[in-house]
Amino acid sequence: MVEVVSDMSGAFISGIKTHFVNSNITVDRFHVVQLFSKAVDEVRRKEAKEVRMPRAARWATLKAAESDLTEKQLDALAELEAMDLHTAEAWRIC
């Protein structure tokens, strides 16, 4: 076996390393996106305690692509960027 696709579970990774010694491990896209989404939401929640954010900001930052955003969500992201918040920066990184 050349390649194994897995989630990021330590148990799975350990088992793959033990039983498929010469295989490459690839983490599946779903779990990578999920990890980034949780991180962005954590940044947003922390900043929301300190700064009033646009209402559409929550759902805007949970979407992965600009093409999926509504006009209100695009406006909310633009406002977050204008406010120079880490939430906008975190969303852009994703």
N, CA, C and O atoms as CSV, one atom per row, in Angstrom:
chain,resi,resn,atom,element,x,y,z
A,1,MET,N,N,0.852,-1.165,0.000
A,1,MET,CA,C,0.000,0.000,0.000
A,1,MET,C,C,0.904,1.237,0.000
A,1,MET,O,O,1.835,1.350,0.797
A,2,VAL,N,N,0.605,2.147,-0.906
A,2,VAL,CA,C,1.447,3.328,-1.088
A,2,VAL,C,C,0.974,4.497,-0.242
A,2,VAL,O,O,1.786,5.235,0.317
A,3,GLU,N,N,-0.347,4.667,-0.147
A,3,GLU,CA,C,-0.906,5.838,0.531
A,3,GLU,C,C,-2.138,5.439,1.329
A,3,GLU,O,O,-2.949,4.626,0.887
A,4,VAL,N,N,-2.264,6.033,2.523
A,4,VAL,CA,C,-3.433,5.806,3.368
A,4,VAL,C,C,-4.041,7.162,3.696
A,4,VAL,O,O,-3.341,8.078,4.127
A,5,VAL,N,N,-5.355,7.284,3.486
A,5,VAL,CA,C,-6.072,8.515,3.819
A,5,VAL,C,C,-6.802,8.284,5.130
A,5,VAL,O,O,-7.475,7.268,5.308
A,6,SER,N,N,-6.666,9.228,6.043
A,6,SER,CA,C,-7.225,9.058,7.385
A,6,SER,C,C,-7.654,10.404,7.944
A,6,SER,O,O,-7.319,11.455,7.398
A,7,ASP,N,N,-8.408,10.356,9.052
A,7,ASP,CA,C,-8.635,11.599,9.777
A,7,ASP,C,C,-7.415,11.819,10.668
A,7,ASP,O,O,-6.422,11.104,10.532
A,8,MET,N,N,-7.468,12.779,11.560
A,8,MET,CA,C,-6.288,13.135,12.349
A,8,MET,C,C,-6.217,12.430,13.698
A,8,MET,O,O,-5.456,12.835,14.576
A,9,SER,N,N,-6.995,11.397,13.857
A,9,SER,CA,C,-7.005,10.652,15.111
A,9,SER,C,C,-5.629,10.053,15.383
A,9,SER,O,O,-5.041,9.398,14.522
A,10,GLY,N,N,-5.133,10.285,16.576
A,10,GLY,CA,C,-3.842,9.734,16.966
A,10,GLY,C,C,-3.812,8.220,16.881
A,10,GLY,O,O,-2.797,7.636,16.504
A,11,ALA,N,N,-4.930,7.576,17.234
A,11,ALA,CA,C,-5.004,6.115,17.185
A,11,ALA,C,C,-4.880,5.616,15.744
A,11,ALA,O,O,-4.166,4.649,15.478
A,12,PHE,N,N,-5.576,6.277,14.820
A,12,PHE,CA,C,-5.495,5.874,13.410
A,12,PHE,C,C,-4.086,6.076,12.870
A,12,PHE,O,O,-3.532,5.190,12.218
A,13,ILE,N,N,-3.512,7.229,13.140
A,13,ILE,CA,C,-2.165,7.539,12.649
A,13,ILE,C,C,-1.162,6.524,13.192
A,13,ILE,O,O,-0.305,6.034,12.457
A,14,SER,N,N,-1.273,6.217,14.467
A,14,SER,CA,C,-0.379,5.241,15.089
A,14,SER,C,C,-0.531,3.864,14.443
A,14,SER,O,O,0.459,3.195,14.148
A,15,GLY,N,N,-1.775,3.450,14.230
A,15,GLY,CA,C,-2.030,2.152,13.599
A,15,GLY,C,C,-1.496,2.089,12.181
A,15,GLY,O,O,-0.948,1.069,11.765
A,16,ILE,N,N,-1.653,3.162,11.448
A,16,ILE,CA,C,-1.146,3.213,10.072
A,16,ILE,C,C,0.373,3.105,10.072
A,16,ILE,O,O,0.949,2.365,9.274
A,17,LYS,N,N,1.019,3.844,10.970
A,17,LYS,CA,C,2.482,3.803,11.045
A,17,LYS,C,C,2.989,2.414,11.426
A,17,LYS,O,O,4.054,1.987,10.982
A,18,THR,N,N,2.211,1.714,12.257
A,18,THR,CA,C,2.605,0.375,12.695
A,18,THR,C,C,2.394,-0.669,11.604
A,18,THR,O,O,3.265,-1.506,11.370
A,19,HIS,N,N,1.243,-0.625,10.935
A,19,HIS,CA,C,0.868,-1.691,10.003
A,19,HIS,C,C,1.161,-1.387,8.537
A,19,HIS,O,O,1.192,-2.301,7.713
A,20,PHE,N,N,1.372,-0.141,8.208
A,20,PHE,CA,C,1.679,0.253,6.829
A,20,PHE,C,C,2.922,1.131,6.837
A,20,PHE,O,O,2.874,2.308,6.482
A,21,VAL,N,N,4.016,0.543,7.242
A,21,VAL,CA,C,5.261,1.256,7.518
A,21,VAL,C,C,5.736,2.115,6.342
A,21,VAL,O,O,6.207,3.233,6.553
A,22,ASN,N,N,5.623,1.622,5.132
A,22,ASN,CA,C,6.154,2.340,3.969
A,22,ASN,C,C,5.112,3.203,3.262
A,22,ASN,O,O,5.378,3.722,2.178
A,23,SER,N,N,3.945,3.362,3.853
A,23,SER,CA,C,2.874,4.145,3.231
A,23,SER,C,C,2.943,5.614,3.640
A,23,SER,O,O,3.348,5.950,4.753
A,24,ASN,N,N,2.543,6.467,2.724
A,24,ASN,CA,C,2.372,7.887,3.043
A,24,ASN,C,C,1.009,8.066,3.689
A,24,ASN,O,O,0.052,7.380,3.331
A,25,ILE,N,N,0.922,8.981,4.633
A,25,ILE,CA,C,-0.347,9.268,5.301
A,25,ILE,C,C,-0.848,10.617,4.799
A,25,ILE,O,O,-0.140,11.623,4.852
A,26,THR,N,N,-2.085,10.614,4.312
A,26,THR,CA,C,-2.735,11.842,3.872
A,26,THR,C,C,-3.953,12.067,4.747
A,26,THR,O,O,-4.780,11.172,4.914
A,27,VAL,N,N,-4.062,13.257,5.304
A,27,VAL,CA,C,-5.225,13.595,6.131
A,27,VAL,C,C,-6.325,14.059,5.190
A,27,VAL,O,O,-6.089,14.882,4.306
A,28,ASP,N,N,-7.540,13.524,5.386
A,28,ASP,CA,C,-8.622,13.864,4.465
A,28,ASP,C,C,-9.029,15.330,4.594
A,28,ASP,O,O,-8.946,15.933,5.664
A,29,ARG,N,N,-9.466,15.875,3.473
A,29,ARG,CA,C,-9.792,17.299,3.356
A,29,ARG,C,C,-10.876,17.728,4.343
A,29,ARG,O,O,-10.784,18.807,4.930
A,30,PHE,N,N,-11.892,16.903,4.530
A,30,PHE,CA,C,-12.995,17.250,5.420
A,30,PHE,C,C,-12.486,17.618,6.807
A,30,PHE,O,O,-12.895,18.631,7.374
A,31,HIS,N,N,-11.592,16.795,7.355
A,31,HIS,CA,C,-11.116,17.039,8.715
A,31,HIS,C,C,-10.174,18.240,8.796
A,31,HIS,O,O,-10.120,18.917,9.823
A,32,VAL,N,N,-9.444,18.501,7.737
A,32,VAL,CA,C,-8.583,19.692,7.709
A,32,VAL,C,C,-9.452,20.949,7.700
A,32,VAL,O,O,-9.201,21.888,8.456
A,33,VAL,N,N,-10.476,20.964,6.841
A,33,VAL,CA,C,-11.389,22.112,6.768
A,33,VAL,C,C,-12.107,22.294,8.098
A,33,VAL,O,O,-12.282,23.421,8.560
A,34,GLN,N,N,-12.521,21.200,8.711
A,34,GLN,CA,C,-13.202,21.261,10.005
A,34,GLN,C,C,-12.293,21.893,11.067
A,34,GLN,O,O,-12.744,22.714,11.866
A,35,LEU,N,N,-11.033,21.512,11.071
A,35,LEU,CA,C,-10.071,22.063,12.029
A,35,LEU,C,C,-9.898,23.571,11.828
A,35,LEU,O,O,-9.898,24.332,12.795
A,36,PHE,N,N,-9.752,23.999,10.576
A,36,PHE,CA,C,-9.626,25.426,10.285
A,36,PHE,C,C,-10.887,26.182,10.684
A,36,PHE,O,O,-10.805,27.262,11.269
A,37,SER,N,N,-12.052,25.621,10.371
A,37,SER,CA,C,-13.324,26.283,10.698
A,37,SER,C,C,-13.468,26.490,12.200
A,37,SER,O,O,-13.903,27.551,12.647
A,38,LYS,N,N,-13.102,25.476,12.973
A,38,LYS,CA,C,-13.177,25.597,14.436
A,38,LYS,C,C,-12.218,26.670,14.941
A,38,LYS,O,O,-12.548,27.427,15.854
A,39,ALA,N,N,-11.036,26.731,14.347
A,39,ALA,CA,C,-10.051,27.733,14.766
A,39,ALA,C,C,-10.538,29.149,14.452
A,39,ALA,O,O,-10.406,30.048,15.282
A,40,VAL,N,N,-11.099,29.347,13.259
A,40,VAL,CA,C,-11.627,30.663,12.885
A,40,VAL,C,C,-12.769,31.047,13.816
A,40,VAL,O,O,-12.848,32.191,14.263
A,41,ASP,N,N,-13.652,30.098,14.109
A,41,ASP,CA,C,-14.785,30.389,14.987
A,41,ASP,C,C,-14.320,30.726,16.402
A,41,ASP,O,O,-14.916,31.573,17.068
A,42,GLU,N,N,-13.264,30.071,16.858
A,42,GLU,CA,C,-12.719,30.378,18.186
A,42,GLU,C,C,-12.181,31.809,18.236
A,42,GLU,O,O,-12.403,32.521,19.215
A,43,VAL,N,N,-11.483,32.226,17.194
A,43,VAL,CA,C,-10.977,33.603,17.115
A,43,VAL,C,C,-12.154,34.575,17.103
A,43,VAL,O,O,-12.135,35.586,17.804
A,44,ARG,N,N,-13.184,34.265,16.301
A,44,ARG,CA,C,-14.360,35.135,16.194
A,44,ARG,C,C,-15.058,35.273,17.540
A,44,ARG,O,O,-15.433,36.377,17.934
A,45,ARG,N,N,-15.237,34.150,18.253
A,45,ARG,CA,C,-15.928,34.199,19.549
A,45,ARG,C,C,-15.155,35.038,20.567
A,45,ARG,O,O,-15.755,35.795,21.331
A,46,LYS,N,N,-13.845,34.908,20.579
A,46,LYS,CA,C,-13.032,35.704,21.508
A,46,LYS,C,C,-13.157,37.194,21.205
A,46,LYS,O,O,-13.327,38.004,22.116
A,47,GLU,N,N,-13.074,37.552,19.927
A,47,GLU,CA,C,-13.176,38.968,19.564
A,47,GLU,C,C,-14.585,39.504,19.770
A,47,GLU,O,O,-14.757,40.677,20.103
A,48,ALA,N,N,-15.582,38.670,19.578
A,48,ALA,CA,C,-16.977,39.108,19.740
A,48,ALA,C,C,-17.277,39.499,21.184
A,48,ALA,O,O,-18.206,40.266,21.437
A,49,LYS,N,N,-16.501,38.981,22.130
A,49,LYS,CA,C,-16.676,39.360,23.535
A,49,LYS,C,C,-16.165,40.776,23.797
A,49,LYS,O,O,-16.587,41.433,24.749
A,50,GLU,N,N,-15.255,41.232,22.944
A,50,GLU,CA,C,-14.630,42.541,23.140
A,50,GLU,C,C,-15.169,43.620,22.198
A,50,GLU,O,O,-15.182,44.801,22.543
A,51,VAL,N,N,-15.610,43.208,21.011
A,51,VAL,CA,C,-16.004,44.152,19.966
A,51,VAL,C,C,-17.348,43.730,19.384
A,51,VAL,O,O,-17.601,42.545,19.167
A,52,ARG,N,N,-18.194,44.705,19.140
A,52,ARG,CA,C,-19.480,44.398,18.498
A,52,ARG,C,C,-19.220,44.107,17.017
A,52,ARG,O,O,-18.641,44.928,16.305
A,53,MET,N,N,-19.650,42.943,16.574
A,53,MET,CA,C,-19.427,42.519,15.195
A,53,MET,C,C,-20.728,42.556,14.403
A,53,MET,O,O,-21.814,42.504,14.980
A,54,PRO,N,N,-20.615,42.646,13.084
A,54,PRO,CA,C,-21.817,42.579,12.250
A,54,PRO,C,C,-22.538,41.246,12.463
A,54,PRO,O,O,-21.894,40.223,12.694
A,55,ARG,N,N,-23.864,41.258,12.387
A,55,ARG,CA,C,-24.648,40.050,12.644
A,55,ARG,C,C,-24.297,38.908,11.687
A,55,ARG,O,O,-24.285,37.744,12.089
A,56,ALA,N,N,-24.017,39.229,10.452
A,56,ALA,CA,C,-23.751,38.191,9.451
A,56,ALA,C,C,-22.334,37.619,9.547
A,56,ALA,O,O,-21.979,36.706,8.801
A,57,ALA,N,N,-21.532,38.153,10.456
A,57,ALA,CA,C,-20.132,37.734,10.550
A,57,ALA,C,C,-19.983,36.265,10.930
A,57,ALA,O,O,-19.097,35.578,10.421
A,58,ARG,N,N,-20.836,35.787,11.812
A,58,ARG,CA,C,-20.684,34.396,12.262
A,58,ARG,C,C,-20.783,33.429,11.093
A,58,ARG,O,O,-19.889,32.610,10.883
A,59,TRP,N,N,-21.863,33.522,10.334
A,59,TRP,CA,C,-22.053,32.572,9.236
A,59,TRP,C,C,-21.082,32.847,8.098
A,59,TRP,O,O,-20.678,31.922,7.393
A,60,ALA,N,N,-20.707,34.087,7.912
A,60,ALA,CA,C,-19.749,34.416,6.853
A,60,ALA,C,C,-18.407,33.750,7.116
A,60,ALA,O,O,-17.775,33.235,6.194
A,61,THR,N,N,-17.973,33.759,8.362
A,61,THR,CA,C,-16.662,33.190,8.674
A,61,THR,C,C,-16.678,31.669,8.697
A,61,THR,O,O,-15.617,31.045,8.680
A,62,LEU,N,N,-17.849,31.062,8.735
A,62,LEU,CA,C,-17.927,29.604,8.719
A,62,LEU,C,C,-17.989,29.039,7.304
A,62,LEU,O,O,-17.859,27.829,7.117
A,63,LYS,N,N,-18.181,29.885,6.323
A,63,LYS,CA,C,-18.197,29.425,4.932
A,63,LYS,C,C,-16.784,29.466,4.375
A,63,LYS,O,O,-16.000,30.359,4.694
A,64,ALA,N,N,-16.475,28.489,3.542
A,64,ALA,CA,C,-15.106,28.337,3.062
A,64,ALA,C,C,-14.755,29.212,1.863
A,64,ALA,O,O,-13.598,29.603,1.705
A,65,ALA,N,N,-15.722,29.522,1.025
A,65,ALA,CA,C,-15.390,30.243,-0.207
A,65,ALA,C,C,-16.208,31.517,-0.346
A,65,ALA,O,O,-17.387,31.562,0.004
A,66,GLU,N,N,-15.563,32.540,-0.860
A,66,GLU,CA,C,-16.260,33.815,-1.073
A,66,GLU,C,C,-17.446,33.661,-2.006
A,66,GLU,O,O,-18.442,34.371,-1.869
A,67,SER,N,N,-17.348,32.741,-2.950
A,67,SER,CA,C,-18.430,32.555,-3.920
A,67,SER,C,C,-19.711,32.040,-3.270
A,67,SER,O,O,-20.790,32.159,-3.851
A,68,ASP,N,N,-19.601,31.468,-2.071
A,68,ASP,CA,C,-20.768,30.945,-1.353
A,68,ASP,C,C,-21.424,31.984,-0.445
A,68,ASP,O,O,-22.455,31.703,0.166
A,69,LEU,N,N,-20.845,33.171,-0.350
A,69,LEU,CA,C,-21.331,34.179,0.585
A,69,LEU,C,C,-22.456,35.022,-0.002
A,69,LEU,O,O,-22.473,35.325,-1.195
A,70,THR,N,N,-23.391,35.392,0.861
A,70,THR,CA,C,-24.446,36.320,0.457
A,70,THR,C,C,-23.876,37.739,0.461
A,70,THR,O,O,-22.762,37.970,0.932
A,71,GLU,N,N,-24.638,38.663,-0.058
A,71,GLU,CA,C,-24.206,40.066,-0.078
A,71,GLU,C,C,-23.989,40.586,1.349
A,71,GLU,O,O,-23.014,41.292,1.609
A,72,LYS,N,N,-24.893,40.240,2.273
A,72,LYS,CA,C,-24.749,40.678,3.675
A,72,LYS,C,C,-23.483,40.096,4.296
A,72,LYS,O,O,-22.786,40.780,5.045
A,73,GLN,N,N,-23.187,38.838,3.986
A,73,GLN,CA,C,-21.993,38.208,4.533
A,73,GLN,C,C,-20.725,38.835,3.964
A,73,GLN,O,O,-19.749,39.027,4.690
A,74,LEU,N,N,-20.733,39.154,2.682
A,74,LEU,CA,C,-19.585,39.847,2.083
A,74,LEU,C,C,-19.378,41.209,2.737
A,74,LEU,O,O,-18.248,41.609,3.016
A,75,ASP,N,N,-20.483,41.918,2.981
A,75,ASP,CA,C,-20.406,43.213,3.667
A,75,ASP,C,C,-19.861,43.045,5.085
A,75,ASP,O,O,-19.057,43.854,5.546
A,76,ALA,N,N,-20.303,41.988,5.775
A,76,ALA,CA,C,-19.833,41.732,7.142
A,76,ALA,C,C,-18.333,41.471,7.155
A,76,ALA,O,O,-17.624,41.986,8.020
A,77,LEU,N,N,-17.842,40.679,6.209
A,77,LEU,CA,C,-16.403,40.418,6.134
A,77,LEU,C,C,-15.621,41.687,5.813
A,77,LEU,O,O,-14.550,41.919,6.375
A,78,ALA,N,N,-16.150,42.498,4.920
A,78,ALA,CA,C,-15.491,43.770,4.595
A,78,ALA,C,C,-15.421,44.662,5.832
A,78,ALA,O,O,-14.420,45.339,6.065
A,79,GLU,N,N,-16.492,44.654,6.621
A,79,GLU,CA,C,-16.509,45.448,7.855
A,79,GLU,C,C,-15.489,44.912,8.862
A,79,GLU,O,O,-14.803,45.690,9.526
A,80,LEU,N,N,-15.388,43.589,8.976
A,80,LEU,CA,C,-14.395,42.992,9.878
A,80,LEU,C,C,-12.986,43.381,9.449
A,80,LEU,O,O,-12.137,43.679,10.289
A,81,GLU,N,N,-12.738,43.377,8.145
A,81,GLU,CA,C,-11.418,43.772,7.645
A,81,GLU,C,C,-11.146,45.246,7.917
A,81,GLU,O,O,-10.028,45.620,8.271
A,82,ALA,N,N,-12.161,46.077,7.754
A,82,ALA,CA,C,-12.004,47.512,8.022
A,82,ALA,C,C,-11.725,47.766,9.500
A,82,ALA,O,O,-11.038,48.723,9.857
A,83,MET,N,N,-12.267,46.896,10.355
A,83,MET,CA,C,-12.052,47.021,11.799
A,83,MET,C,C,-10.694,46.449,12.203
A,83,MET,O,O,-10.299,46.544,13.365
A,84,ASP,N,N,-9.980,45.854,11.241
A,84,ASP,CA,C,-8.658,45.263,11.463
A,84,ASP,C,C,-8.698,44.173,12.540
A,84,ASP,O,O,-7.851,44.133,13.432
A,85,LEU,N,N,-9.696,43.294,12.439
A,85,LEU,CA,C,-9.856,42.221,13.421
A,85,LEU,C,C,-9.146,40.946,12.973
A,85,LEU,O,O,-9.009,40.676,11.780
A,86,HIS,N,N,-8.705,40.183,13.943
A,86,HIS,CA,C,-8.045,38.907,13.668
A,86,HIS,C,C,-8.995,37.917,13.001
A,86,HIS,O,O,-8.553,37.029,12.273
A,87,THR,N,N,-10.285,38.063,13.243
A,87,THR,CA,C,-11.273,37.169,12.643
A,87,THR,C,C,-11.192,37.221,11.122
A,87,THR,O,O,-11.205,36.178,10.467
A,88,ALA,N,N,-11.111,38.408,10.559
A,88,ALA,CA,C,-11.018,38.548,9.101
A,88,ALA,C,C,-9.724,37.931,8.585
A,88,ALA,O,O,-9.712,37.266,7.549
A,89,GLU,N,N,-8.653,38.155,9.306
A,89,GLU,CA,C,-7.363,37.593,8.908
A,89,GLU,C,C,-7.398,36.066,8.964
A,89,GLU,O,O,-6.898,35.401,8.057
A,90,ALA,N,N,-7.983,35.513,10.016
A,90,ALA,CA,C,-8.088,34.057,10.149
A,90,ALA,C,C,-8.920,33.474,9.019
A,90,ALA,O,O,-8.575,32.427,8.471
A,91,TRP,N,N,-10.017,34.144,8.663
A,91,TRP,CA,C,-10.865,33.659,7.577
A,91,TRP,C,C,-10.104,33.680,6.253
A,91,TRP,O,O,-10.219,32.749,5.456
A,92,ARG,N,N,-9.334,34.726,6.018
A,92,ARG,CA,C,-8.561,34.828,4.773
A,92,ARG,C,C,-7.520,33.714,4.666
A,92,ARG,O,O,-7.262,33.211,3.572
A,93,ILE,N,N,-6.929,33.332,5.778
A,93,ILE,CA,C,-5.926,32.266,5.768
A,93,ILE,C,C,-6.545,30.947,5.321
A,93,ILE,O,O,-5.922,30.155,4.612
A,94,CYS,N,N,-7.783,30.732,5.752
A,94,CYS,CA,C,-8.457,29.473,5.390
A,94,CYS,C,C,-8.764,29.458,3.930
A,94,CYS,O,O,-9.330,28.486,3.428
